[in-house]
Amino acid sequence: MKIDIKGTNMELTEAIKDYVNEKIGGLEKFFDNIIEAKVDVGKTSNHHQKGDVFRAEVNLDVPEKYVLRAEATREDLYMAINEVKDDLQRQIKKYKEKMRGNVKF
């Protein structure tokens, strides 16, 4: 899987890139047909009174021209990335059930 990482209103450090690669790359163990992951991490703006607010957004391109998308906003960037990963994990499971024809609503 190809992972494109973009930083908004902040500099991407190697630690952030490694963390994103570890967490988002780990989604392949749930579904190995992920074509590409587009990751956008950063600050929502540069001027919050109560500290920084971070945002993580991931779009996964999967077969059948589907895009699985998750977004989270937290005071800690790593928590936002974890939340997005967990949400995508749930979406992948639902997508796999749909592909097998076992959709549960």
N, C-alpha and C positions, 0 to 999 in steps of 0.2 A: 504494500500500500504506500502510495506517495502522500506525504504530509507537508502541506504548505502552511507556514506559520507567519502571521502578520501581527505587528504590534501597533496599537493606536494610542497616541498621547504618552508613550513611554518607550524606553529602550529595551529591546529584547536581550536579556543576558543569556549566557550559555546555560546557567542553571534553569532558567525558565524554559528554554528550548528542550533541554534534556527531560524535564518534568513532563512537558507536553508530549514529547515523543514516547516516553514511557507509558503514560496514562492512555493517550489516544491510540498509540501503536498496540497497546494491550487489548484493544477491542477486537483485534484479528483472531484472538483465541475463541471468540464467540461467533465470528462470521468471517471466513477467510476470503470472501469475494468482494471485499470493500475495494473500490477502484481508487478513490482519492479522498483525503480529508483536508478540508480548508478550515484552518483555525485562526481566529482573530481574538487576541487577548489585549487588554489594555485598561486604561482609566476611562471612566465615562466622561470626565472633564478634568481640567487641571486646577479647579478652584472650588473645593467643598469645604465648608466650615468645620465639619466634624471629621476631617481626615479624608483619605483617599477611598474611592469606591471603584472596585475593579469589575471588569466584565469579561466573560469568556463566551465565545460563540463558536460552534463547530457545525459544519455541513459535511455530511458523508455522502459521497456518490456511490450508489450501489447498483447492481444490475436491474434491468427493466426500467431504466431512466428514473428511478426513485432517488430522492434526496432525503436523508434523515437529518433533522436539524434540532439542535438544542442550544439554549442560551441561559446563562446565569449571571447574576450581579451580586457580589458580596464585598465585604470590607477586606477580605483576604483573597488574593489572586489564586492561591493554591486551592482554597475551598471552592471557589467558582469553577476551577478546572475539574475538581473531583465531582461536583454536582452535575456538570455537563456530561462527564463520563458515565455516571450512574444513569442519567436520563437516556443517553444513547444506548446503554446496555439493555434497558427495558424496550426501547424502540426496535433494536435489532432482534430481540426475542419475538416481538409481535410481527415484525417483517418476515422472519423465518416461518412462523406459523402460517402467515398469509400465503407465502410461496408454496407451502405444503397443502394449502386448502383447508387448514384447521383453524380458521379465524374464530376467536371467542370475543363476543361483545358484551 
